[in-house]
Amino acid sequence: MSNDGTITIQYAHDGNVAFSKKLKWINSVNLNTLTGKFTVDYNNGADYSTTLDWIKSVNIEDNGTVTFGHVNNEVTEF
């Protein structure tokens, strides 16, 4: 077991092939609601991040135009 708590298991198959497997877990999950950046931090340093998008506002104008405001400040108009 390493200092960060990662357990490494080594075993042999047919006496000549060794495999190393690490158990990993999530240390933290973060979602920045201003930018949409979603990050998962794992104990072994293999972090994952992506940018998510969602609608923050909807506006319907008198002429029937519908405008969607997104988290990353993009605007979609129909």
HTML snippet that shows the backbone in 3Dmol.js (N, CA, C, O; Angstrom):
<script src="https://3Dmol.org/build/3Dmol-min.js"></script>
<div id="view" style="width:600px;height:400px;position:relative"></div>
<script>
const pdb = `
ATOM      1  N   MET A   1       0.855  -1.171   0.000  1.00  0.00           N
ATOM      2  CA  MET A   1       0.000   0.000   0.000  1.00  0.00           C
ATOM      3  C   MET A   1       0.901   1.234   0.000  1.00  0.00           C
ATOM      4  O   MET A   1       1.840   1.334   0.790  1.00  0.00           O
ATOM      5  N   SER A   2       0.597   2.173  -0.902  1.00  0.00           N
ATOM      6  CA  SER A   2       1.396   3.389  -0.968  1.00  0.00           C
ATOM      7  C   SER A   2       0.860   4.424   0.016  1.00  0.00           C
ATOM      8  O   SER A   2      -0.175   4.219   0.650  1.00  0.00           O
ATOM      9  N   ASN A   3       1.581   5.539   0.134  1.00  0.00           N
ATOM     10  CA  ASN A   3       1.203   6.573   1.095  1.00  0.00           C
ATOM     11  C   ASN A   3      -0.166   7.191   0.811  1.00  0.00           C
ATOM     12  O   ASN A   3      -0.850   7.642   1.730  1.00  0.00           O
ATOM     13  N   ASP A   4      -0.571   7.211  -0.490  1.00  0.00           N
ATOM     14  CA  ASP A   4      -1.875   7.794  -0.804  1.00  0.00           C
ATOM     15  C   ASP A   4      -3.015   6.790  -0.643  1.00  0.00           C
ATOM     16  O   ASP A   4      -4.166   7.105  -0.945  1.00  0.00           O
ATOM     17  N   GLY A   5      -2.701   5.586  -0.170  1.00  0.00           N
ATOM     18  CA  GLY A   5      -3.725   4.585   0.081  1.00  0.00           C
ATOM     19  C   GLY A   5      -3.993   3.654  -1.081  1.00  0.00           C
ATOM     20  O   GLY A   5      -4.863   2.787  -0.994  1.00  0.00           O
ATOM     21  N   THR A   6      -3.246   3.825  -2.185  1.00  0.00           N
ATOM     22  CA  THR A   6      -3.434   2.948  -3.332  1.00  0.00           C
ATOM     23  C   THR A   6      -2.856   1.577  -3.034  1.00  0.00           C
ATOM     24  O   THR A   6      -1.708   1.452  -2.607  1.00  0.00           O
ATOM     25  N   ILE A   7      -3.663   0.554  -3.264  1.00  0.00           N
ATOM     26  CA  ILE A   7      -3.216  -0.819  -3.049  1.00  0.00           C
ATOM     27  C   ILE A   7      -2.819  -1.405  -4.388  1.00  0.00           C
ATOM     28  O   ILE A   7      -3.610  -1.366  -5.331  1.00  0.00           O
ATOM     29  N   THR A   8      -1.620  -1.944  -4.498  1.00  0.00           N
ATOM     30  CA  THR A   8      -1.145  -2.602  -5.706  1.00  0.00           C
ATOM     31  C   THR A   8      -1.044  -4.091  -5.432  1.00  0.00           C
ATOM     32  O   THR A   8      -0.393  -4.518  -4.479  1.00  0.00           O
ATOM     33  N   ILE A   9      -1.692  -4.869  -6.272  1.00  0.00           N
ATOM     34  CA  ILE A   9      -1.677  -6.315  -6.116  1.00  0.00           C
ATOM     35  C   ILE A   9      -0.954  -6.905  -7.318  1.00  0.00           C
ATOM     36  O   ILE A   9      -1.303  -6.600  -8.459  1.00  0.00           O
ATOM     37  N   GLN A  10       0.038  -7.738  -7.083  1.00  0.00           N
ATOM     38  CA  GLN A  10       0.731  -8.433  -8.171  1.00  0.00           C
ATOM     39  C   GLN A  10       0.482  -9.913  -8.020  1.00  0.00           C
ATOM     40  O   GLN A  10       0.566 -10.456  -6.918  1.00  0.00           O
ATOM     41  N   TYR A  11       0.176 -10.567  -9.119  1.00  0.00           N
ATOM     42  CA  TYR A  11      -0.019 -12.001  -9.086  1.00  0.00           C
ATOM     43  C   TYR A  11       0.526 -12.589 -10.376  1.00  0.00           C
ATOM     44  O   TYR A  11       0.679 -11.874 -11.366  1.00  0.00           O
ATOM     45  N   ALA A  12       0.818 -13.870 -10.376  1.00  0.00           N
ATOM     46  CA  ALA A  12       1.388 -14.536 -11.546  1.00  0.00           C
ATOM     47  C   ALA A  12       0.394 -15.552 -12.082  1.00  0.00           C
ATOM     48  O   ALA A  12      -0.355 -16.180 -11.333  1.00  0.00           O
ATOM     49  N   HIS A  13       0.410 -15.693 -13.378  1.00  0.00           N
ATOM     50  CA  HIS A  13      -0.423 -16.684 -14.053  1.00  0.00           C
ATOM     51  C   HIS A  13       0.489 -17.684 -14.744  1.00  0.00           C
ATOM     52  O   HIS A  13       1.345 -17.282 -15.531  1.00  0.00           O
ATOM     53  N   ASP A  14       0.338 -18.920 -14.485  1.00  0.00           N
ATOM     54  CA  ASP A  14       1.193 -19.985 -15.028  1.00  0.00           C
ATOM     55  C   ASP A  14       2.647 -19.808 -14.623  1.00  0.00           C
ATOM     56  O   ASP A  14       3.545 -20.324 -15.288  1.00  0.00           O
ATOM     57  N   GLY A  15       2.881 -19.090 -13.546  1.00  0.00           N
ATOM     58  CA  GLY A  15       4.231 -18.967 -13.010  1.00  0.00           C
ATOM     59  C   GLY A  15       5.177 -18.048 -13.758  1.00  0.00           C
ATOM     60  O   GLY A  15       6.315 -17.881 -13.321  1.00  0.00           O
ATOM     61  N   ASN A  16       4.764 -17.441 -14.866  1.00  0.00           N
ATOM     62  CA  ASN A  16       5.730 -16.618 -15.597  1.00  0.00           C
ATOM     63  C   ASN A  16       5.199 -15.254 -16.035  1.00  0.00           C
ATOM     64  O   ASN A  16       5.984 -14.434 -16.512  1.00  0.00           O
ATOM     65  N   VAL A  17       3.931 -14.981 -15.897  1.00  0.00           N
ATOM     66  CA  VAL A  17       3.392 -13.695 -16.297  1.00  0.00           C
ATOM     67  C   VAL A  17       2.889 -12.985 -15.047  1.00  0.00           C
ATOM     68  O   VAL A  17       2.066 -13.524 -14.308  1.00  0.00           O
ATOM     69  N   ALA A  18       3.390 -11.770 -14.814  1.00  0.00           N
ATOM     70  CA  ALA A  18       2.969 -11.004 -13.642  1.00  0.00           C
ATOM     71  C   ALA A  18       2.053  -9.869 -14.081  1.00  0.00           C
ATOM     72  O   ALA A  18       2.298  -9.228 -15.103  1.00  0.00           O
ATOM     73  N   PHE A  19       1.012  -9.625 -13.317  1.00  0.00           N
ATOM     74  CA  PHE A  19       0.072  -8.551 -13.578  1.00  0.00           C
ATOM     75  C   PHE A  19       0.053  -7.622 -12.375  1.00  0.00           C
ATOM     76  O   PHE A  19       0.108  -8.082 -11.234  1.00  0.00           O
ATOM     77  N   SER A  20      -0.025  -6.331 -12.616  1.00  0.00           N
ATOM     78  CA  SER A  20      -0.180  -5.362 -11.529  1.00  0.00           C
ATOM     79  C   SER A  20      -1.518  -4.675 -11.696  1.00  0.00           C
ATOM     80  O   SER A  20      -1.828  -4.180 -12.779  1.00  0.00           O
ATOM     81  N   LYS A  21      -2.299  -4.638 -10.663  1.00  0.00           N
ATOM     82  CA  LYS A  21      -3.604  -3.975 -10.688  1.00  0.00           C
ATOM     83  C   LYS A  21      -3.656  -2.988  -9.544  1.00  0.00           C
ATOM     84  O   LYS A  21      -3.214  -3.283  -8.434  1.00  0.00           O
ATOM     85  N   LYS A  22      -4.202  -1.806  -9.820  1.00  0.00           N
ATOM     86  CA  LYS A  22      -4.356  -0.789  -8.782  1.00  0.00           C
ATOM     87  C   LYS A  22      -5.835  -0.549  -8.536  1.00  0.00           C
ATOM     88  O   LYS A  22      -6.632  -0.466  -9.471  1.00  0.00           O
ATOM     89  N   LEU A  23      -6.181  -0.440  -7.282  1.00  0.00           N
ATOM     90  CA  LEU A  23      -7.523  -0.017  -6.922  1.00  0.00           C
ATOM     91  C   LEU A  23      -7.526   1.506  -6.913  1.00  0.00           C
ATOM     92  O   LEU A  23      -6.623   2.128  -6.354  1.00  0.00           O
ATOM     93  N   LYS A  24      -8.533   2.101  -7.526  1.00  0.00           N
ATOM     94  CA  LYS A  24      -8.603   3.558  -7.488  1.00  0.00           C
ATOM     95  C   LYS A  24      -9.980   3.980  -7.047  1.00  0.00           C
ATOM     96  O   LYS A  24     -10.956   3.243  -7.189  1.00  0.00           O
ATOM     97  N   TRP A  25     -10.043   5.176  -6.510  1.00  0.00           N
ATOM     98  CA  TRP A  25     -11.310   5.716  -6.045  1.00  0.00           C
ATOM     99  C   TRP A  25     -11.308   7.211  -6.289  1.00  0.00           C
ATOM    100  O   TRP A  25     -10.277   7.812  -6.590  1.00  0.00           O
ATOM    101  N   ILE A  26     -12.479   7.792  -6.152  1.00  0.00           N
ATOM    102  CA  ILE A  26     -12.652   9.225  -6.368  1.00  0.00           C
ATOM    103  C   ILE A  26     -12.370   9.973  -5.073  1.00  0.00           C
ATOM    104  O   ILE A  26     -12.961   9.689  -4.031  1.00  0.00           O
ATOM    105  N   ASN A  27     -11.453  10.935  -5.159  1.00  0.00           N
ATOM    106  CA  ASN A  27     -11.180  11.812  -4.014  1.00  0.00           C
ATOM    107  C   ASN A  27     -12.173  12.968  -3.956  1.00  0.00           C
ATOM    108  O   ASN A  27     -12.657  13.326  -2.882  1.00  0.00           O
ATOM    109  N   SER A  28     -12.474  13.550  -5.118  1.00  0.00           N
ATOM    110  CA  SER A  28     -13.395  14.685  -5.134  1.00  0.00           C
ATOM    111  C   SER A  28     -14.018  14.852  -6.514  1.00  0.00           C
ATOM    112  O   SER A  28     -13.477  14.397  -7.522  1.00  0.00           O
ATOM    113  N   VAL A  29     -15.168  15.515  -6.531  1.00  0.00           N
ATOM    114  CA  VAL A  29     -15.874  15.861  -7.755  1.00  0.00           C
ATOM    115  C   VAL A  29     -16.208  17.339  -7.666  1.00  0.00           C
ATOM    116  O   VAL A  29     -16.680  17.814  -6.633  1.00  0.00           O
ATOM    117  N   ASN A  30     -15.962  18.069  -8.753  1.00  0.00           N
ATOM    118  CA  ASN A  30     -16.204  19.503  -8.739  1.00  0.00           C
ATOM    119  C   ASN A  30     -16.943  19.916 -10.013  1.00  0.00           C
ATOM    120  O   ASN A  30     -16.619  19.444 -11.102  1.00  0.00           O
ATOM    121  N   LEU A  31     -17.931  20.795  -9.873  1.00  0.00           N
ATOM    122  CA  LEU A  31     -18.624  21.382 -11.006  1.00  0.00           C
ATOM    123  C   LEU A  31     -18.602  22.894 -10.843  1.00  0.00           C
ATOM    124  O   LEU A  31     -19.182  23.436  -9.902  1.00  0.00           O
ATOM    125  N   ASN A  32     -17.928  23.569 -11.768  1.00  0.00           N
ATOM    126  CA  ASN A  32     -17.896  25.024 -11.767  1.00  0.00           C
ATOM    127  C   ASN A  32     -19.159  25.504 -12.473  1.00  0.00           C
ATOM    128  O   ASN A  32     -19.284  25.350 -13.688  1.00  0.00           O
ATOM    129  N   THR A  33     -20.090  26.081 -11.731  1.00  0.00           N
ATOM    130  CA  THR A  33     -21.371  26.489 -12.298  1.00  0.00           C
ATOM    131  C   THR A  33     -21.280  27.738 -13.171  1.00  0.00           C
ATOM    132  O   THR A  33     -22.242  28.073 -13.861  1.00  0.00           O
ATOM    133  N   LEU A  34     -20.151  28.426 -13.153  1.00  0.00           N
ATOM    134  CA  LEU A  34     -19.969  29.597 -14.013  1.00  0.00           C
ATOM    135  C   LEU A  34     -19.447  29.217 -15.395  1.00  0.00           C
ATOM    136  O   LEU A  34     -19.816  29.840 -16.390  1.00  0.00           O
ATOM    137  N   THR A  35     -18.582  28.188 -15.462  1.00  0.00           N
ATOM    138  CA  THR A  35     -17.959  27.792 -16.724  1.00  0.00           C
ATOM    139  C   THR A  35     -18.436  26.445 -17.247  1.00  0.00           C
ATOM    140  O   THR A  35     -18.240  26.144 -18.424  1.00  0.00           O
ATOM    141  N   GLY A  36     -19.060  25.624 -16.398  1.00  0.00           N
ATOM    142  CA  GLY A  36     -19.498  24.293 -16.795  1.00  0.00           C
ATOM    143  C   GLY A  36     -18.417  23.234 -16.716  1.00  0.00           C
ATOM    144  O   GLY A  36     -18.642  22.095 -17.125  1.00  0.00           O
ATOM    145  N   LYS A  37     -17.243  23.586 -16.197  1.00  0.00           N
ATOM    146  CA  LYS A  37     -16.157  22.601 -16.109  1.00  0.00           C
ATOM    147  C   LYS A  37     -16.453  21.602 -14.994  1.00  0.00           C
ATOM    148  O   LYS A  37     -16.674  21.978 -13.842  1.00  0.00           O
ATOM    149  N   PHE A  38     -16.451  20.307 -15.367  1.00  0.00           N
ATOM    150  CA  PHE A  38     -16.714  19.205 -14.452  1.00  0.00           C
ATOM    151  C   PHE A  38     -15.418  18.405 -14.304  1.00  0.00           C
ATOM    152  O   PHE A  38     -14.842  17.974 -15.303  1.00  0.00           O
ATOM    153  N   THR A  39     -14.954  18.204 -13.063  1.00  0.00           N
ATOM    154  CA  THR A  39     -13.682  17.530 -12.811  1.00  0.00           C
ATOM    155  C   THR A  39     -13.860  16.434 -11.773  1.00  0.00           C
ATOM    156  O   THR A  39     -14.516  16.629 -10.749  1.00  0.00           O
ATOM    157  N   VAL A  40     -13.261  15.269 -12.054  1.00  0.00           N
ATOM    158  CA  VAL A  40     -13.207  14.165 -11.101  1.00  0.00           C
ATOM    159  C   VAL A  40     -11.740  13.943 -10.765  1.00  0.00           C
ATOM    160  O   VAL A  40     -10.921  13.753 -11.664  1.00  0.00           O
ATOM    161  N   ASP A  41     -11.399  13.966  -9.479  1.00  0.00           N
ATOM    162  CA  ASP A  41     -10.020  13.785  -9.017  1.00  0.00           C
ATOM    163  C   ASP A  41      -9.907  12.402  -8.383  1.00  0.00           C
ATOM    164  O   ASP A  41     -10.579  12.106  -7.395  1.00  0.00           O
ATOM    165  N   TYR A  42      -9.048  11.555  -8.960  1.00  0.00           N
ATOM    166  CA  TYR A  42      -8.827  10.201  -8.453  1.00  0.00           C
ATOM    167  C   TYR A  42      -7.588  10.157  -7.565  1.00  0.00           C
ATOM    168  O   TYR A  42      -6.731  11.037  -7.650  1.00  0.00           O
ATOM    169  N   ASN A  43      -7.492   9.154  -6.729  1.00  0.00           N
ATOM    170  CA  ASN A  43      -6.355   9.010  -5.818  1.00  0.00           C
ATOM    171  C   ASN A  43      -5.043   8.754  -6.549  1.00  0.00           C
ATOM    172  O   ASN A  43      -3.980   9.069  -6.015  1.00  0.00           O
ATOM    173  N   ASN A  44      -5.085   8.194  -7.749  1.00  0.00           N
ATOM    174  CA  ASN A  44      -3.846   7.850  -8.462  1.00  0.00           C
ATOM    175  C   ASN A  44      -3.410   8.938  -9.438  1.00  0.00           C
ATOM    176  O   ASN A  44      -2.504   8.708 -10.239  1.00  0.00           O
ATOM    177  N   GLY A  45      -4.029  10.112  -9.394  1.00  0.00           N
ATOM    178  CA  GLY A  45      -3.617  11.225 -10.246  1.00  0.00           C
ATOM    179  C   GLY A  45      -4.222  11.206 -11.640  1.00  0.00           C
ATOM    180  O   GLY A  45      -3.968  12.119 -12.426  1.00  0.00           O
ATOM    181  N   ALA A  46      -5.013  10.197 -11.968  1.00  0.00           N
ATOM    182  CA  ALA A  46      -5.636  10.103 -13.289  1.00  0.00           C
ATOM    183  C   ALA A  46      -6.934  10.900 -13.284  1.00  0.00           C
ATOM    184  O   ALA A  46      -8.021  10.323 -13.263  1.00  0.00           O
ATOM    185  N   ASP A  47      -6.823  12.217 -13.303  1.00  0.00           N
ATOM    186  CA  ASP A  47      -7.998  13.074 -13.223  1.00  0.00           C
ATOM    187  C   ASP A  47      -8.754  13.088 -14.548  1.00  0.00           C
ATOM    188  O   ASP A  47      -8.178  12.850 -15.609  1.00  0.00           O
ATOM    189  N   TYR A  48     -10.035  13.368 -14.472  1.00  0.00           N
ATOM    190  CA  TYR A  48     -10.898  13.468 -15.649  1.00  0.00           C
ATOM    191  C   TYR A  48     -11.609  14.807 -15.589  1.00  0.00           C
ATOM    192  O   TYR A  48     -12.094  15.213 -14.533  1.00  0.00           O
ATOM    193  N   SER A  49     -11.672  15.494 -16.728  1.00  0.00           N
ATOM    194  CA  SER A  49     -12.451  16.730 -16.762  1.00  0.00           C
ATOM    195  C   SER A  49     -13.085  16.900 -18.140  1.00  0.00           C
ATOM    196  O   SER A  49     -12.562  16.436 -19.153  1.00  0.00           O
ATOM    197  N   THR A  50     -14.212  17.570 -18.140  1.00  0.00           N
ATOM    198  CA  THR A  50     -14.921  17.884 -19.366  1.00  0.00           C
ATOM    199  C   THR A  50     -15.741  19.148 -19.115  1.00  0.00           C
ATOM    200  O   THR A  50     -15.935  19.553 -17.968  1.00  0.00           O
ATOM    201  N   THR A  51     -16.208  19.752 -20.168  1.00  0.00           N
ATOM    202  CA  THR A  51     -17.047  20.931 -20.029  1.00  0.00           C
ATOM    203  C   THR A  51     -18.485  20.556 -20.351  1.00  0.00           C
ATOM    204  O   THR A  51     -18.781  20.063 -21.439  1.00  0.00           O
ATOM    205  N   LEU A  52     -19.365  20.792 -19.403  1.00  0.00           N
ATOM    206  CA  LEU A  52     -20.783  20.518 -19.569  1.00  0.00           C
ATOM    207  C   LEU A  52     -21.504  21.795 -19.981  1.00  0.00           C
ATOM    208  O   LEU A  52     -21.005  22.899 -19.762  1.00  0.00           O
ATOM    209  N   ASP A  53     -22.664  21.637 -20.570  1.00  0.00           N
ATOM    210  CA  ASP A  53     -23.454  22.793 -20.992  1.00  0.00           C
ATOM    211  C   ASP A  53     -24.895  22.578 -20.558  1.00  0.00           C
ATOM    212  O   ASP A  53     -25.427  21.473 -20.665  1.00  0.00           O
ATOM    213  N   TRP A  54     -25.509  23.619 -20.079  1.00  0.00           N
ATOM    214  CA  TRP A  54     -26.920  23.567 -19.749  1.00  0.00           C
ATOM    215  C   TRP A  54     -27.510  24.963 -19.921  1.00  0.00           C
ATOM    216  O   TRP A  54     -26.793  25.963 -19.956  1.00  0.00           O
ATOM    217  N   ILE A  55     -28.821  24.998 -20.028  1.00  0.00           N
ATOM    218  CA  ILE A  55     -29.530  26.254 -20.246  1.00  0.00           C
ATOM    219  C   ILE A  55     -29.777  26.947 -18.917  1.00  0.00           C
ATOM    220  O   ILE A  55     -30.300  26.352 -17.975  1.00  0.00           O
ATOM    221  N   LYS A  56     -29.390  28.222 -18.858  1.00  0.00           N
ATOM    222  CA  LYS A  56     -29.581  29.011 -17.641  1.00  0.00           C
ATOM    223  C   LYS A  56     -30.785  29.947 -17.743  1.00  0.00           C
ATOM    224  O   LYS A  56     -31.359  30.334 -16.725  1.00  0.00           O
ATOM    225  N   SER A  57     -31.165  30.309 -18.959  1.00  0.00           N
ATOM    226  CA  SER A  57     -32.292  31.240 -19.106  1.00  0.00           C
ATOM    227  C   SER A  57     -33.003  31.001 -20.431  1.00  0.00           C
ATOM    228  O   SER A  57     -32.408  30.530 -21.401  1.00  0.00           O
ATOM    229  N   VAL A  58     -34.288  31.336 -20.449  1.00  0.00           N
ATOM    230  CA  VAL A  58     -35.101  31.256 -21.658  1.00  0.00           C
ATOM    231  C   VAL A  58     -35.850  32.575 -21.788  1.00  0.00           C
ATOM    232  O   VAL A  58     -36.415  33.079 -20.818  1.00  0.00           O
ATOM    233  N   ASN A  59     -35.847  33.132 -23.009  1.00  0.00           N
ATOM    234  CA  ASN A  59     -36.544  34.387 -23.263  1.00  0.00           C
ATOM    235  C   ASN A  59     -37.398  34.222 -24.516  1.00  0.00           C
ATOM    236  O   ASN A  59     -36.904  33.772 -25.550  1.00  0.00           O
ATOM    237  N   ILE A  60     -38.670  34.582 -24.430  1.00  0.00           N
ATOM    238  CA  ILE A  60     -39.566  34.547 -25.589  1.00  0.00           C
ATOM    239  C   ILE A  60     -39.959  35.984 -25.918  1.00  0.00           C
ATOM    240  O   ILE A  60     -40.573  36.678 -25.107  1.00  0.00           O
ATOM    241  N   GLU A  61     -39.593  36.413 -27.123  1.00  0.00           N
ATOM    242  CA  GLU A  61     -39.881  37.783 -27.536  1.00  0.00           C
ATOM    243  C   GLU A  61     -41.266  37.872 -28.175  1.00  0.00           C
ATOM    244  O   GLU A  61     -41.866  36.849 -28.505  1.00  0.00           O
ATOM    245  N   ASP A  62     -41.767  39.078 -28.346  1.00  0.00           N
ATOM    246  CA  ASP A  62     -43.102  39.309 -28.912  1.00  0.00           C
ATOM    247  C   ASP A  62     -43.242  38.728 -30.316  1.00  0.00           C
ATOM    248  O   ASP A  62     -44.341  38.336 -30.710  1.00  0.00           O
ATOM    249  N   ASN A  63     -42.149  38.666 -31.080  1.00  0.00           N
ATOM    250  CA  ASN A  63     -42.216  38.150 -32.445  1.00  0.00           C
ATOM    251  C   ASN A  63     -42.108  36.621 -32.500  1.00  0.00           C
ATOM    252  O   ASN A  63     -42.071  36.044 -33.587  1.00  0.00           O
ATOM    253  N   GLY A  64     -42.057  35.961 -31.332  1.00  0.00           N
ATOM    254  CA  GLY A  64     -41.997  34.500 -31.274  1.00  0.00           C
ATOM    255  C   GLY A  64     -40.590  33.928 -31.214  1.00  0.00           C
ATOM    256  O   GLY A  64     -40.427  32.711 -31.126  1.00  0.00           O
ATOM    257  N   THR A  65     -39.578  34.771 -31.260  1.00  0.00           N
ATOM    258  CA  THR A  65     -38.202  34.295 -31.169  1.00  0.00           C
ATOM    259  C   THR A  65     -37.928  33.805 -29.750  1.00  0.00           C
ATOM    260  O   THR A  65     -38.190  34.499 -28.768  1.00  0.00           O
ATOM    261  N   VAL A  66     -37.390  32.579 -29.674  1.00  0.00           N
ATOM    262  CA  VAL A  66     -37.034  31.989 -28.382  1.00  0.00           C
ATOM    263  C   VAL A  66     -35.515  31.990 -28.273  1.00  0.00           C
ATOM    264  O   VAL A  66     -34.817  31.515 -29.169  1.00  0.00           O
ATOM    265  N   THR A  67     -35.016  32.524 -27.177  1.00  0.00           N
ATOM    266  CA  THR A  67     -33.572  32.604 -26.954  1.00  0.00           C
ATOM    267  C   THR A  67     -33.218  31.841 -25.683  1.00  0.00           C
ATOM    268  O   THR A  67     -33.811  32.049 -24.625  1.00  0.00           O
ATOM    269  N   PHE A  68     -32.232  30.950 -25.815  1.00  0.00           N
ATOM    270  CA  PHE A  68     -31.726  30.189 -24.677  1.00  0.00           C
ATOM    271  C   PHE A  68     -30.344  30.703 -24.302  1.00  0.00           C
ATOM    272  O   PHE A  68     -29.457  30.763 -25.153  1.00  0.00           O
ATOM    273  N   GLY A  69     -30.149  31.071 -23.048  1.00  0.00           N
ATOM    274  CA  GLY A  69     -28.828  31.455 -22.563  1.00  0.00           C
ATOM    275  C   GLY A  69     -28.181  30.255 -21.885  1.00  0.00           C
ATOM    276  O   GLY A  69     -28.788  29.612 -21.028  1.00  0.00           O
ATOM    277  N   HIS A  70     -26.954  29.960 -22.272  1.00  0.00           N
ATOM    278  CA  HIS A  70     -26.244  28.793 -21.758  1.00  0.00           C
ATOM    279  C   HIS A  70     -25.258  29.179 -20.654  1.00  0.00           C
ATOM    280  O   HIS A  70     -24.937  30.354 -20.474  1.00  0.00           O
ATOM    281  N   VAL A  71     -24.786  28.171 -19.922  1.00  0.00           N
ATOM    282  CA  VAL A  71     -23.874  28.402 -18.814  1.00  0.00           C
ATOM    283  C   VAL A  71     -22.573  29.063 -19.263  1.00  0.00           C
ATOM    284  O   VAL A  71     -21.988  29.850 -18.520  1.00  0.00           O
ATOM    285  N   ASN A  72     -22.119  28.746 -20.475  1.00  0.00           N
ATOM    286  CA  ASN A  72     -20.854  29.301 -20.964  1.00  0.00           C
ATOM    287  C   ASN A  72     -21.064  30.596 -21.737  1.00  0.00           C
ATOM    288  O   ASN A  72     -20.211  30.991 -22.531  1.00  0.00           O
ATOM    289  N   ASN A  73     -22.201  31.259 -21.508  1.00  0.00           N
ATOM    290  CA  ASN A  73     -22.566  32.550 -22.118  1.00  0.00           C
ATOM    291  C   ASN A  73     -22.883  32.476 -23.601  1.00  0.00           C
ATOM    292  O   ASN A  73     -23.029  33.517 -24.243  1.00  0.00           O
ATOM    293  N   GLU A  74     -22.995  31.276 -24.169  1.00  0.00           N
ATOM    294  CA  GLU A  74     -23.462  31.155 -25.546  1.00  0.00           C
ATOM    295  C   GLU A  74     -24.963  31.400 -25.557  1.00  0.00           C
ATOM    296  O   GLU A  74     -25.646  31.232 -24.547  1.00  0.00           O
ATOM    297  N   VAL A  75     -25.458  31.798 -26.718  1.00  0.00           N
ATOM    298  CA  VAL A  75     -26.886  32.042 -26.878  1.00  0.00           C
ATOM    299  C   VAL A  75     -27.376  31.259 -28.092  1.00  0.00           C
ATOM    300  O   VAL A  75     -26.762  31.299 -29.158  1.00  0.00           O
ATOM    301  N   THR A  76     -28.484  30.550 -27.920  1.00  0.00           N
ATOM    302  CA  THR A  76     -29.121  29.832 -29.029  1.00  0.00           C
ATOM    303  C   THR A  76     -30.455  30.491 -29.279  1.00  0.00           C
ATOM    304  O   THR A  76     -31.218  30.749 -28.349  1.00  0.00           O
ATOM    305  N   GLU A  77     -30.740  30.769 -30.567  1.00  0.00           N
ATOM    306  CA  GLU A  77     -31.958  31.468 -30.905  1.00  0.00           C
ATOM    307  C   GLU A  77     -32.757  30.648 -31.903  1.00  0.00           C
ATOM    308  O   GLU A  77     -32.194  30.105 -32.854  1.00  0.00           O
ATOM    309  N   PHE A  78     -34.075  30.553 -31.695  1.00  0.00           N
ATOM    310  CA  PHE A  78     -34.970  29.840 -32.617  1.00  0.00           C
ATOM    311  C   PHE A  78     -36.051  30.760 -33.087  1.00  0.00           C
ATOM    312  O   PHE A  78     -36.909  30.355 -33.871  1.00  0.00           O
TER     313      PHE A  78
END
`;
const viewer = $3Dmol.createViewer("view");
viewer.addModel(pdb, "pdb");
viewer.setStyle({}, {cartoon: {color: "spectrum"}});
viewer.zoomTo();
viewer.render();
</script>
